[in-house]
Amino acid sequence: MKIISDTARSINRYIPFKLYKQERKSNSLTIMLPGAGYTTQAPLLHYTTAIMLNKRSDVLLVNYTYSQEELSSISEEELTSDVQAVIDSILHNHDYTDFTIVAKSIGTIALSHILKNPDFHSAKAIWLTPLLQRNNVYLALLHNKNVALCIIGDQDPCYIPEKFEEIKKNARLQPSLIEGVNHSLEFTSDILHSIEVLKDVMFKIEEFYDRN
């Protein structure tokens, strides 16, 4: 395994990233878009990274970090530009043909725009706790054309029942609603059951990837 740590220049800042490359050349790339405070080292993304590496995919961790001040003012376009700067820096030197994009929370804002890129029209998309209150995220899921998996908890403030019922009608989307868990897909005060949920989510992600 080769690990490349670097930064990519976006409009207003440098965005750090880490690329895990297989020993043998891979034509598959998994792109990880974390949450604002839920980094690529947090459980859902850490273990998803491990699954994708076991599937012989290279994995790109887009490690943006925003201050509270930046988060309060950053636009959809600016966030997407930050993500795209990292992706472009990687695709400039690699010829991947198979893509999986995994986005958590704020990362789903960027995902809703990134999927419009022709490079990703055939990408597999994994939406973890999408921000359904954001119109662009909701519409992207509602009209999604990519094969996609969407996982959210019913105790997540971003879960909006009527919107979730609508996106469930999209035949290209595999929805999964987990009872009792919050925005981290965890029970607030039940560690062992949270671990069971994490395991179940990893099974769902691996099965989704293998079937598509």
N, C-alpha and C positions, 0 to 999 in steps of 0.2 A: 504494500500500500504506500502510495506517495501522497504527501499532504502539502498543499500549497496554501500559504497564508499571505494575503496581500490586501490592497485597497483599490477601489475603482473611483475615479473622479466623476461626481455628479455635478449638477448645476451649482449647488450651494455648499457641498461638503464632500468629504471622502468617505466612502462606505466600505467598511472592512468585510472581508469574506474569507471563507476557507473552502478549498476544493479537495475532496478525497478522490484520488484516482486509483483505479484498479491496476494491479501489476501488468495484466494483459489489457490491451486496448479495448475499451468498451464503447459501443455506439449508443449507450443509454446514459442519460443524465437525469438525476432527480434534483429538483430545486426546492430548497426549504426556505419558506418565508415565515419568520417567527411573529409572535405577538409583541406588543410594546414592552411589556415586562416579562413576558414568557419567552425566554431565549431558546436558541437551538439546543442548549444543554439541558433544558427542562424535560421531564419524563416523556411526554408524548412525542416530542421531536427527536430526542436522543435515541429512543428505541425504534422510531420509524427510520432514522438514519441507519441504524444497525441492520434492520430488515432489508433496506435497499442495497446496502453494501453486500449483504449475503446473496442478493439477487444479481450480483455482478454489475450493478449500476454504479457509475461515478455519482458523487453527491456534492452539491454546491450549497453551502450554508451562507445565506445572505445575512450578515450579522449587524444590521443597522441598529443603532442606539440613539434614541431621541430623549432630550430633556423634557420635563413637563411643559416648559415654555414652548418648545418646538412642537410637541404633540398638540398643543392647544391651537396652533396656527397652521400646521402643515396641511396642504391641500392634497386631494386625491392625485392630481397631476404631479405634484412634487414627490410624493411617496412613490408613485409608479416610476418616475424618472430615476429615483435613487436605485430602485430594484433593477430597472432596465440597464442602468450603467454597469452594474455588476454582471448581469447576464451577457451583455454585449462584449464585455472584456474577456469573457470565457469563450463565447461562440466565435470570436475573432480568430482564436487559435485552435479550435477543436471542431470536428465535423460530426456532431451527434445527430442521429436520425430518430431517436426514440426519447420522449420526454415525459416525466411525471412531475407535477408541481404540487407541493404540499404547503398549504397556508393555514396559519393559526391566527384567529382574531383580526388584528389590524392588517395582517398579511393578506386577508381575504379582500381588502380594499384594492390592493395592488393586483391580486389575482384576477379580479373582475375586469381589469383593463389589459393585463398581460395576455389573457387568452384571446384577445382580438388580434394579436400578432399572428400573421400567417405561419410563422415557424411553429406555433403551438396549436394549430387547428386540430391536430390529431393527438394532442397531449392528454394524458390521464390527469385528472384534477382531483385533489383530495382537500375538501373544505372542512377544517376543524373549527368548531364554534364560530361560524360566520356571523358577521355583524348585520343581522337581518334588519336592524333599524336604519341601516344605510341603504338608500334607494338603489345605488349602483350595484351593491352586493346582492340585494334581493332580486333585482331585474336580471342580473347575470345568472343567478341560479334558476330563475323562472324560465329564462330563454336559453339555458345552457345547451350547447350542441356537442360538448366534449363528453366522453364517458367519464362519469364523476361519482365520487362518494362524498356524502355530507353527514357529519356527526355533530350533534349538539345535545346539551342536557336541558331538561325541562325546568331546572332551577337557575339557568343562565339568564341574566338580565337581557341578553341579546335574543333570547328565544321569544318569538312572537307567534302564538299558535295559528292564527289565521294565515299568516304568511307561510309558515311551514307547511300547512295543509295545501296551499297553492303550489309550492315548489315540488311537493310529492307527486304532482300530476305529470311532471316532466319524465318521460320514459327513459331518458339518457342518464338520469340521476338516481343513485341508490341512497335513499335517506335513512338515517338511523337516529332515533330519539331515545336518549337514555334517561330513565326516571331517577330523580333525586339528586342529580349531580349539577355542579356549578360551572362557571366559565372555564375552569381548569379541568373539567370532566372528572371532578372529585367530589366525594361527600365531605361536607364542611368539617365534621368531627368523627369520621370513621375511616381510619387509615387502612385497615385491612380490606374493607370493601372497596376502597378507592383503588387499591392495588389490583383487585379482581376486575374492576372496570378497565383499568389500564391494559391488563392482559387481554380482555375481550376486544378492546379497541384495536390492539395490535393484530389479533386474529382477523378482524374485519379488514384492516388495511392490507394484510398479506393476502387474504383471499381475493380481495378486489384486484390487487396487482396481478396475481396469478391468473385470474379469469379474463383479464383484459390485456 
